[in-house]
Amino acid sequence: MTSWSTQERIDIGGVLLDGDLMLPEHPAGLILFAHGSGSSRHSPRNQIVATELHEYGFATLLPDLLTPEEELADARTGHLRFDIGLLADRLIGLIDWVRDHPPTAALPIGLFGASTGGGAALVAAAARPEAVRAVVSRGGRPDLAGPALIEVRAPTMLLVGEHDTEVLDLNEQARNSMRITAELRVIAGASHLFSEPGALDQVSEEAAGFFEMHVATAVSQ
């Protein structure tokens, strides 16, 4: 499959964020990633998921949601990684950029959020219902989406490890409070980081299949 990758520097309200954009020749849609607590666009777990999405023909954008200076400050204090309002605003700005960027402007969009990025992705989906076709959360914190959770209209899949019991409880509560039908998939034998053999492969396959059903179909509509 022919594809090309670029590193983008994206202006979000005067803040410059770096992002890695991969575009296949005939993309089925674009999946925008929201990394989790203390992570970045280089997250090895998100890279694994992105690779599977490429096999399904999806374009991907893996951005940093914090600037290098903010990452340094957050490494010391941890105060930004749970600032869901800030992270969601950045993600909304990235959605708007994707829709204005000529190579990606016509593509239907899905969001893949991990950990706190899952909460930010749901807030962004609620804010841009006309743009976001589906959301997948990996080990996410949908509870952190707050009141926006019940405003989400995009089909949503919540992927949680069997042994990530606290997060699993939070995801069950979030699913039950959402107005749309959200799928909760429990990955057997997996912990929060899905480091067990085969766990991330299962996450990748579940996410790719869900996006294929809800995002790729929008190309032909």
Contacts in CASP RR format, 6 or more apart in sequence:
PFRMAT RR
TARGET T0000
AUTHOR 0000-0000-0000
METHOD contacts of the structure
MODEL  1
MTSWSTQERIDIGGVLLDGDLMLPEHPAGLILFAHGSGSSRHSPRNQIVA
TELHEYGFATLLPDLLTPEEELADARTGHLRFDIGLLADRLIGLIDWVRD
HPPTAALPIGLFGASTGGGAALVAAAARPEAVRAVVSRGGRPDLAGPALI
EVRAPTMLLVGEHDTEVLDLNEQARNSMRITAELRVIAGASHLFSEPGAL
DQVSEEAAGFFEMHVATAVSQ
1 24 0 8 1.000
1 25 0 8 1.000
1 54 0 8 1.000
1 57 0 8 1.000
2 24 0 8 1.000
2 25 0 8 1.000
3 22 0 8 1.000
3 23 0 8 1.000
3 24 0 8 1.000
3 25 0 8 1.000
3 54 0 8 1.000
4 22 0 8 1.000
4 23 0 8 1.000
5 20 0 8 1.000
5 21 0 8 1.000
5 22 0 8 1.000
5 23 0 8 1.000
6 20 0 8 1.000
6 21 0 8 1.000
7 18 0 8 1.000
7 19 0 8 1.000
7 20 0 8 1.000
7 21 0 8 1.000
8 18 0 8 1.000
8 19 0 8 1.000
8 20 0 8 1.000
8 21 0 8 1.000
8 61 0 8 1.000
9 16 0 8 1.000
9 17 0 8 1.000
9 18 0 8 1.000
9 19 0 8 1.000
10 16 0 8 1.000
10 17 0 8 1.000
10 18 0 8 1.000
10 19 0 8 1.000
10 63 0 8 1.000
10 94 0 8 1.000
10 97 0 8 1.000
11 97 0 8 1.000
12 89 0 8 1.000
12 90 0 8 1.000
12 93 0 8 1.000
12 94 0 8 1.000
12 97 0 8 1.000
13 93 0 8 1.000
15 67 0 8 1.000
15 90 0 8 1.000
16 67 0 8 1.000
17 63 0 8 1.000
17 64 0 8 1.000
17 65 0 8 1.000
17 66 0 8 1.000
17 67 0 8 1.000
17 90 0 8 1.000
17 94 0 8 1.000
18 41 0 8 1.000
18 63 0 8 1.000
18 64 0 8 1.000
19 41 0 8 1.000
19 61 0 8 1.000
19 62 0 8 1.000
19 63 0 8 1.000
19 64 0 8 1.000
20 41 0 8 1.000
20 60 0 8 1.000
20 61 0 8 1.000
20 62 0 8 1.000
20 63 0 8 1.000
21 59 0 8 1.000
21 60 0 8 1.000
21 61 0 8 1.000
21 103 0 8 1.000
21 104 0 8 1.000
22 50 0 8 1.000
22 54 0 8 1.000
22 59 0 8 1.000
22 60 0 8 1.000
22 61 0 8 1.000
23 59 0 8 1.000
23 103 0 8 1.000
23 104 0 8 1.000
24 54 0 8 1.000
24 57 0 8 1.000
24 58 0 8 1.000
24 59 0 8 1.000
26 57 0 8 1.000
27 57 0 8 1.000
27 58 0 8 1.000
27 59 0 8 1.000
27 107 0 8 1.000
28 56 0 8 1.000
28 57 0 8 1.000
28 58 0 8 1.000
28 212 0 8 1.000
28 215 0 8 1.000
28 216 0 8 1.000
28 219 0 8 1.000
29 57 0 8 1.000
29 58 0 8 1.000
29 59 0 8 1.000
29 107 0 8 1.000
29 108 0 8 1.000
29 109 0 8 1.000
29 110 0 8 1.000
29 215 0 8 1.000
29 216 0 8 1.000
29 218 0 8 1.000
29 219 0 8 1.000
30 58 0 8 1.000
30 59 0 8 1.000
30 60 0 8 1.000
30 61 0 8 1.000
30 98 0 8 1.000
30 104 0 8 1.000
30 107 0 8 1.000
30 108 0 8 1.000
30 109 0 8 1.000
30 110 0 8 1.000
31 50 0 8 1.000
31 53 0 8 1.000
31 58 0 8 1.000
31 59 0 8 1.000
31 60 0 8 1.000
31 61 0 8 1.000
31 109 0 8 1.000
31 110 0 8 1.000
31 111 0 8 1.000
31 112 0 8 1.000
31 211 0 8 1.000
31 215 0 8 1.000
32 60 0 8 1.000
32 61 0 8 1.000
32 63 0 8 1.000
32 91 0 8 1.000
32 94 0 8 1.000
32 95 0 8 1.000
32 98 0 8 1.000
32 109 0 8 1.000
32 110 0 8 1.000
32 111 0 8 1.000
32 112 0 8 1.000
33 41 0 8 1.000
33 43 0 8 1.000
33 46 0 8 1.000
33 49 0 8 1.000
33 50 0 8 1.000
33 60 0 8 1.000
33 61 0 8 1.000
33 62 0 8 1.000
33 63 0 8 1.000
33 111 0 8 1.000
33 112 0 8 1.000
33 113 0 8 1.000
33 114 0 8 1.000
34 65 0 8 1.000
34 87 0 8 1.000
34 91 0 8 1.000
34 111 0 8 1.000
34 112 0 8 1.000
34 113 0 8 1.000
34 114 0 8 1.000
34 117 0 8 1.000
34 118 0 8 1.000
34 119 0 8 1.000
34 120 0 8 1.000
34 121 0 8 1.000
34 124 0 8 1.000
35 41 0 8 1.000
35 43 0 8 1.000
35 46 0 8 1.000
35 62 0 8 1.000
35 64 0 8 1.000
35 65 0 8 1.000
35 113 0 8 1.000
35 114 0 8 1.000
35 115 0 8 1.000
35 117 0 8 1.000
36 43 0 8 1.000
36 81 0 8 1.000
36 113 0 8 1.000
36 114 0 8 1.000
36 115 0 8 1.000
36 116 0 8 1.000
36 117 0 8 1.000
36 118 0 8 1.000
37 81 0 8 1.000
37 82 0 8 1.000
37 115 0 8 1.000
37 116 0 8 1.000
38 71 0 8 1.000
38 74 0 8 1.000
38 75 0 8 1.000
38 78 0 8 1.000
38 81 0 8 1.000
39 46 0 8 1.000
39 114 0 8 1.000
39 115 0 8 1.000
40 64 0 8 1.000
40 66 0 8 1.000
40 71 0 8 1.000
41 62 0 8 1.000
41 63 0 8 1.000
41 64 0 8 1.000
43 62 0 8 1.000
43 114 0 8 1.000
45 114 0 8 1.000
45 138 0 8 1.000
45 193 0 8 1.000
45 194 0 8 1.000
45 200 0 8 1.000
46 62 0 8 1.000
46 112 0 8 1.000
46 114 0 8 1.000
47 62 0 8 1.000
48 200 0 8 1.000
48 201 0 8 1.000
48 204 0 8 1.000
49 112 0 8 1.000
49 138 0 8 1.000
49 200 0 8 1.000
49 203 0 8 1.000
49 204 0 8 1.000
49 207 0 8 1.000
50 60 0 8 1.000
50 62 0 8 1.000
51 204 0 8 1.000
52 201 0 8 1.000
52 204 0 8 1.000
52 205 0 8 1.000
52 207 0 8 1.000
52 208 0 8 1.000
53 60 0 8 1.000
53 204 0 8 1.000
53 207 0 8 1.000
53 208 0 8 1.000
53 211 0 8 1.000
54 60 0 8 1.000
55 208 0 8 1.000
56 208 0 8 1.000
56 209 0 8 1.000
56 211 0 8 1.000
56 212 0 8 1.000
56 216 0 8 1.000
57 216 0 8 1.000
58 208 0 8 1.000
58 211 0 8 1.000
58 215 0 8 1.000
58 216 0 8 1.000
59 104 0 8 1.000
59 107 0 8 1.000
61 94 0 8 1.000
61 98 0 8 1.000
61 104 0 8 1.000
63 90 0 8 1.000
63 94 0 8 1.000
64 71 0 8 1.000
65 87 0 8 1.000
65 90 0 8 1.000
65 91 0 8 1.000
65 117 0 8 1.000
65 120 0 8 1.000
66 74 0 8 1.000
66 80 0 8 1.000
66 90 0 8 1.000
70 80 0 8 1.000
73 79 0 8 1.000
73 80 0 8 1.000
74 80 0 8 1.000
74 81 0 8 1.000
80 86 0 8 1.000
81 116 0 8 1.000
82 116 0 8 1.000
82 144 0 8 1.000
84 116 0 8 1.000
84 119 0 8 1.000
84 120 0 8 1.000
84 123 0 8 1.000
84 144 0 8 1.000
84 145 0 8 1.000
84 146 0 8 1.000
85 120 0 8 1.000
85 123 0 8 1.000
87 116 0 8 1.000
87 117 0 8 1.000
87 120 0 8 1.000
88 119 0 8 1.000
88 120 0 8 1.000
88 121 0 8 1.000
88 123 0 8 1.000
88 124 0 8 1.000
88 127 0 8 1.000
88 148 0 8 1.000
90 120 0 8 1.000
91 111 0 8 1.000
91 117 0 8 1.000
91 120 0 8 1.000
91 121 0 8 1.000
91 123 0 8 1.000
91 124 0 8 1.000
92 124 0 8 1.000
92 127 0 8 1.000
92 128 0 8 1.000
95 109 0 8 1.000
95 124 0 8 1.000
95 128 0 8 1.000
95 131 0 8 1.000
95 132 0 8 1.000
96 128 0 8 1.000
98 104 0 8 1.000
98 105 0 8 1.000
98 107 0 8 1.000
98 109 0 8 1.000
99 105 0 8 1.000
99 109 0 8 1.000
99 131 0 8 1.000
107 219 0 8 1.000
108 133 0 8 1.000
108 215 0 8 1.000
108 216 0 8 1.000
108 218 0 8 1.000
108 219 0 8 1.000
109 131 0 8 1.000
109 132 0 8 1.000
109 133 0 8 1.000
109 215 0 8 1.000
110 132 0 8 1.000
110 133 0 8 1.000
110 134 0 8 1.000
110 135 0 8 1.000
110 136 0 8 1.000
110 154 0 8 1.000
110 211 0 8 1.000
110 214 0 8 1.000
110 215 0 8 1.000
111 121 0 8 1.000
111 124 0 8 1.000
111 125 0 8 1.000
111 132 0 8 1.000
111 134 0 8 1.000
111 135 0 8 1.000
111 136 0 8 1.000
111 154 0 8 1.000
112 121 0 8 1.000
112 135 0 8 1.000
112 136 0 8 1.000
112 137 0 8 1.000
112 138 0 8 1.000
112 207 0 8 1.000
113 119 0 8 1.000
113 120 0 8 1.000
113 121 0 8 1.000
113 135 0 8 1.000
113 136 0 8 1.000
113 137 0 8 1.000
113 138 0 8 1.000
113 140 0 8 1.000
114 137 0 8 1.000
114 138 0 8 1.000
114 139 0 8 1.000
114 140 0 8 1.000
115 138 0 8 1.000
115 139 0 8 1.000
115 140 0 8 1.000
115 141 0 8 1.000
116 140 0 8 1.000
116 141 0 8 1.000
116 144 0 8 1.000
117 137 0 8 1.000
117 140 0 8 1.000
117 141 0 8 1.000
118 135 0 8 1.000
118 137 0 8 1.000
118 138 0 8 1.000
118 139 0 8 1.000
118 140 0 8 1.000
118 141 0 8 1.000
118 142 0 8 1.000
118 144 0 8 1.000
118 145 0 8 1.000
119 137 0 8 1.000
119 140 0 8 1.000
119 141 0 8 1.000
119 142 0 8 1.000
119 143 0 8 1.000
119 144 0 8 1.000
119 145 0 8 1.000
120 144 0 8 1.000
120 145 0 8 1.000
121 135 0 8 1.000
121 137 0 8 1.000
122 135 0 8 1.000
122 137 0 8 1.000
122 142 0 8 1.000
122 145 0 8 1.000
122 148 0 8 1.000
122 149 0 8 1.000
122 152 0 8 1.000
122 156 0 8 1.000
123 145 0 8 1.000
123 146 0 8 1.000
123 148 0 8 1.000
124 132 0 8 1.000
125 132 0 8 1.000
125 135 0 8 1.000
125 152 0 8 1.000
125 153 0 8 1.000
125 154 0 8 1.000
125 156 0 8 1.000
126 145 0 8 1.000
126 148 0 8 1.000
126 149 0 8 1.000
126 151 0 8 1.000
126 152 0 8 1.000
126 153 0 8 1.000
127 148 0 8 1.000
129 151 0 8 1.000
129 153 0 8 1.000
129 154 0 8 1.000
132 154 0 8 1.000
133 154 0 8 1.000
133 155 0 8 1.000
133 214 0 8 1.000
133 215 0 8 1.000
133 218 0 8 1.000
134 154 0 8 1.000
134 155 0 8 1.000
134 156 0 8 1.000
134 157 0 8 1.000
134 210 0 8 1.000
134 211 0 8 1.000
134 213 0 8 1.000
134 214 0 8 1.000
134 215 0 8 1.000
135 152 0 8 1.000
135 154 0 8 1.000
135 155 0 8 1.000
135 156 0 8 1.000
135 157 0 8 1.000
136 156 0 8 1.000
136 157 0 8 1.000
136 159 0 8 1.000
136 206 0 8 1.000
136 207 0 8 1.000
136 210 0 8 1.000
136 211 0 8 1.000
137 156 0 8 1.000
137 157 0 8 1.000
137 158 0 8 1.000
137 159 0 8 1.000
137 171 0 8 1.000
138 159 0 8 1.000
138 194 0 8 1.000
138 203 0 8 1.000
138 207 0 8 1.000
139 158 0 8 1.000
139 159 0 8 1.000
139 160 0 8 1.000
139 161 0 8 1.000
139 164 0 8 1.000
139 167 0 8 1.000
139 171 0 8 1.000
139 192 0 8 1.000
139 194 0 8 1.000
140 158 0 8 1.000
140 160 0 8 1.000
140 167 0 8 1.000
140 171 0 8 1.000
141 167 0 8 1.000
141 170 0 8 1.000
142 149 0 8 1.000
142 158 0 8 1.000
142 170 0 8 1.000
142 171 0 8 1.000
142 174 0 8 1.000
142 175 0 8 1.000
143 149 0 8 1.000
143 170 0 8 1.000
143 173 0 8 1.000
143 174 0 8 1.000
145 152 0 8 1.000
145 174 0 8 1.000
149 174 0 8 1.000
149 177 0 8 1.000
149 178 0 8 1.000
150 177 0 8 1.000
150 178 0 8 1.000
150 179 0 8 1.000
151 179 0 8 1.000
152 178 0 8 1.000
152 179 0 8 1.000
152 180 0 8 1.000
153 180 0 8 1.000
154 180 0 8 1.000
154 214 0 8 1.000
155 180 0 8 1.000
155 181 0 8 1.000
155 182 0 8 1.000
155 183 0 8 1.000
155 210 0 8 1.000
155 213 0 8 1.000
155 214 0 8 1.000
156 178 0 8 1.000
156 180 0 8 1.000
156 182 0 8 1.000
156 183 0 8 1.000
157 182 0 8 1.000
157 183 0 8 1.000
157 184 0 8 1.000
157 185 0 8 1.000
157 206 0 8 1.000
157 207 0 8 1.000
157 210 0 8 1.000
158 171 0 8 1.000
158 174 0 8 1.000
158 175 0 8 1.000
158 182 0 8 1.000
158 183 0 8 1.000
158 184 0 8 1.000
158 185 0 8 1.000
159 185 0 8 1.000
159 187 0 8 1.000
159 203 0 8 1.000
159 206 0 8 1.000
159 207 0 8 1.000
160 167 0 8 1.000
160 168 0 8 1.000
160 171 0 8 1.000
160 184 0 8 1.000
160 185 0 8 1.000
160 186 0 8 1.000
160 187 0 8 1.000
161 167 0 8 1.000
161 168 0 8 1.000
161 186 0 8 1.000
161 187 0 8 1.000
161 189 0 8 1.000
161 190 0 8 1.000
161 191 0 8 1.000
161 192 0 8 1.000
161 194 0 8 1.000
161 199 0 8 1.000
162 168 0 8 1.000
162 186 0 8 1.000
162 187 0 8 1.000
162 188 0 8 1.000
162 189 0 8 1.000
162 190 0 8 1.000
163 189 0 8 1.000
163 190 0 8 1.000
163 191 0 8 1.000
164 190 0 8 1.000
164 191 0 8 1.000
164 192 0 8 1.000
167 192 0 8 1.000
168 186 0 8 1.000
171 184 0 8 1.000
172 184 0 8 1.000
174 182 0 8 1.000
175 182 0 8 1.000
175 184 0 8 1.000
183 210 0 8 1.000
185 206 0 8 1.000
187 194 0 8 1.000
187 199 0 8 1.000
187 202 0 8 1.000
187 203 0 8 1.000
189 196 0 8 1.000
189 199 0 8 1.000
190 196 0 8 1.000
190 199 0 8 1.000
190 202 0 8 1.000
194 200 0 8 1.000
194 203 0 8 1.000
END
